[in-house]
Amino acid sequence: MATTRDPRFPDATTTGTVETRGGQTWYRVTGELGSSDRAPVVVLHGGPGVGHNYTLMMANLASDGRAVVHYDQIGCGGSTHLPDAPADFWTVDLFVEELRCVVDALGISDRFHLLGHSWGGMLGPEVVLADPTGIASLSICDSPASMGLWLEAAARLRDELPAAVAATLGTHEEAGTTDTAEYAGAMEVFYDRHVCRTVPNPTEVKDSFDQLAADPTVYHTMNGPSEFHVVGSLRDWTIVGRVGGIGVPTLVVSGAHDEAQPDTWAPYVEGIPDVRTHFFAESSHMPHVEEPEAFLDVVGSFLRQHD
């Protein structure tokens, strides 16, 4: 399944693929590109390796006439999967390059908004720093400015879990048995508190998690076995010392119960010259799912201000 259909968000107007390094990158567009004065917004999903599905509520940003572009980053979802690619294939630069291939192919490289969630909100600043050409604004949603800060926050949140749950997590991580059902069950307790508090998870969220379970190559290589046990190549990633170079208007949002705690994204707020923030009081890591109307209002207003 490449995409998810649900009456809570609009169907795609068009879908297709773009040739990128490693294979084909699948995309879907809601609305008509080039039919409005409003700049299109390109959504960067999280993971790495968690397909676009769970971000599809953001397709409702098309309600004011702008086009919304979703795509599956290479290695997941409807894009080419590369389970045998060497670990050093999966780099930040690969995904920066892929974004540029997508906007070039769609003919929107001269003017578009960039909206990244979680890992996508880490990737977005990297795209801007590599080349800000055409980027009207940047939205960073529920994202850390360094994995060190992320891991410190995760450790604090884990300390608040029931003792038996925390013990199960620690035992399996130490033993290297994070692929067991017991570990998955303990992990779900954390996820229900700090990743998506809408339980049971909506269809689009479940679809993304199901795709991740079917092929966790990118996620396991770059992140690790879970949101709070990061042992992959991104473990030492940081953008803290570089955020001052982000020269486009930027919105930073997060949820009150978010695994991305305030100190993880504070460097963006403190260092980006043109920045504003919003805090969703009833959300964890997915305000677009947990408080969709408020999310669409806040982000939609920001985009309109910078069209």
N, C-alpha and C positions, 0 to 999 in steps of 0.2 A: 504494500500500500504506500503510494507516494504521498498522498494528501488525505485530508479528512473533510468530510462534508457534514455540516450541522446547520440548522436554521439560525443559530446564534451569530453566525458570521457569513458573509456573502461567498458564493462560489467564485472560482477563478474566472476571469474573462478570457484569459489565454494561458497556456502552459507550453513549455518547450525545453530545449537543452542548449547549452553553450559549451564549446570546446575549451577545456582548461587543462592545465598541467595534471596529468594523471588520468584524464578521461573526460567524461561528460558531466557538467553541472546542471542539474534540473532546476527549473524555476517556475513560478506561477505569478501572474499579474492580476490584481483586482482593479478594475477600472481601465480606462484607455490612456495609454502613454501619449503625451503630446496633445491631449484634448482640453487641457485646462491650464490656466495661469499658475495654478498651484504646483509647486515642484513635487515630483514623486518622492516617496519615502522607501528606502531599502532596509529591510529587516535582517539583522544578523542574529541567528539563533545561537543557543548556548551549547554546552558540552565541555570540550569539543566533541562532536559526533552525535549530538542529540538533535534529530531532525526538526524541521521547521514547524511541525504540526501544532505543538503546544503554544506557539505564538500566534495562531490564526485569528484570535480575537482582535489582533492588531489590524486585520484586514478591514475592520469597521472604520479605520481612519480614512477610508475612501469615501465616506459619507458626505464629505464637503467638496467632492469633485476631484481630489488628487488620486493618482494611481499608487497602489501599494505593491511593492515587489517582495515576495518571499523566495528564498532559494535554499536548497539543501547543500551545505558545504560538502566538498568532495569527501568521499569515504562513508557517507551515511544517506539515509532516506532514499530518494529517487535518483540520486547521483551515483556515479561509478563507485563501487566498493573495491577496496584494495587491501584485503586481509593479509596479503603476503608482502606488502611494502615494508622496507626496512624502517626501523624506528626513526632514523634521521630524515626520512622523507617528510614526516609530519612536523612542520615548523610554522611559526607565526608568519614568516614571509610567504609561505605557500598560500595561506588564506588571504593575506593582503593582496597578493597577485590575483587570486581568484575573484575577489570582489571587483577589481578593476576590469577583469575580463567580462564579467556579467554586465556592468553598467555600460561598457563600450559596446557590447553586442546588442543591448537594448536601446542604444542611442540616447542615453540620458547622462552621459559622463560630464556634460557641461553644467548640469544643475540638478542636484538631488539632495535630499535629507538622508542622514544615516542614523538608524535606530538599532542599538545593540542591547541584547539581554544576556546577563550573566557572562559566560565566555564571550558572547558577541559584544558585550559592553567593554571587554578588555581589548577585543580585536578592533572595534571602532576607533579608539584613540590611536592605535598603531597605524590604521589606514590614513588618518588625518596627518599624523607626523611624517609618514612616508611621502605623501603627496596630497595636499588639501584641495587640489584643483576640482572645482565644481561642487564642492560640499557646502550646502547652504547652512546646515546645522548638524549637531551631533547630540543624540540622546543616549545617555549611559544609564541603563536600568539594572539595578540589583547586582552591581559588579564591583569587585575589589580593584584597588590600584596596585596591589602586589599579592602574590600567593603567601608570602610570609604573614601579612596582616590577616589574610583569609584563614590561615591555619590557626593563628592565635585566637581568632573569634570562634572558630569551630571547636577548639579545645574548651573554651568557656561554656559553650552551649552543650557540649557533651557532658560536662560536669553536672549539668542540671537534669540530665536524663535519669530515669529510675536506675538504681544501682545495678540491678540484674541486667538491664539492657546495656549499660556501659560496660559491664564485665564481659558480656557476650561479644560486643564489638572488639574490645581489646584482646580477648583470647584468640579470636579468629584472625585478627590482623597480625598478631605475633606469630601465629602458627602458619600463616600464609594460606588460610582456608576461607578466603573471602568469597568464594564461589558457592558456598553452602546455603541451604534454605534457612538455616538458623541465623546466619549473618544477615541474609536478606530481610528476615523478619525484624531483627533488631534495627537495621538500617531504616526500615519503614517507619518506625517510631519517630526517629529524627526527622524524616522527610515530612511526615504528617504535621510536625510542629513548625518546621523551618523552611520547607521547600514549597509545599502547596497545602494550605489548610482547608481547601475545598475537598472534602472527603465524603464519598468516594471521588476520586479524580475524574474530571470531565473526559469525554471521549478523546479530545485532541491531545490531552496530556497523557492519557493512557497509551495512545497510538505512538507518541514519541518514545515513551519508556519501553514499549514493546519492540520498537525498531532498535533501540539501543541494546536491549537484551539479545536480539537476534544477531547483531554484529557490533560488539563493543570495541573494535580495533582502535579507533581514534581516541575514544574516551580513555581506555586503559593505558594507551601509550603516552598520551599527553597529560592526563589527569591522574587516574588511578582507579581503584575499585569502587570508590564512593565519593560523595561531595566533601566528606570530611577526612578522608584518608588519601591525601594527594602525594603520590610517590612517582609520578610520571615526569616527563620532560619540562612541564610548566612549573615544577615545584619552586624553582628559583626565579620565576618571571616577576619583573617589577617595571612599572612605568613611573614610579614616584618622582624620580629626579628629572623626568622629561615632560611632565604635564604642562609646564609653563610655555611649551612650544605649541600647544593646541590653540590655534588662532581663530577658531570658528565659534559662534554662539553655542553654548552647551547647556543641556539640562541633565541633572543627576537626580534619579529617583530611587527609592527603596521602600521596603515595608517594615513596620515596627517589629515584626517577629522574624525578620529576614535573617538567613544565614550570613548574608552580607551586612554585617553590623556597621553602625556609623563610622567606627574608626577604620574600617576597610576602605571606605570610599571618601573619607575626609581629605586625602591628598588631592583629589580632583577639585573639590570645593575650594580648598586653600590655594591651589596652584594655577588653575585655569583662569585666564584674565577675564573672560566674559562667561560667567556661569551663574546658574540659579538651581535651586533644589526643591524637591517636594517629597514629603514623607506620608505614606499611606498607613493610617493607624490600624486598619483591620487586616492587613496583609502580611504574608511572609515573603517568599522569594518570587512569587508570581502575581503581582498586583493586577496585571492585565487579565488574569483569570479570577482572582479573589475579589477585586473591586473594579470590574471592567468599565462601568460607566464613569467612575471617577478617573480611572487611568486614561480613557479615551478623551475625556474633557481636558485633563492637564496636558497631555502630550499633544493633542490636536490644537489646543490654544497656542502652545509653544511653536509648533510648526507653522501655523498661520502668521505668527508674528515675524517669522523669518523666511517667508516665501519670497 
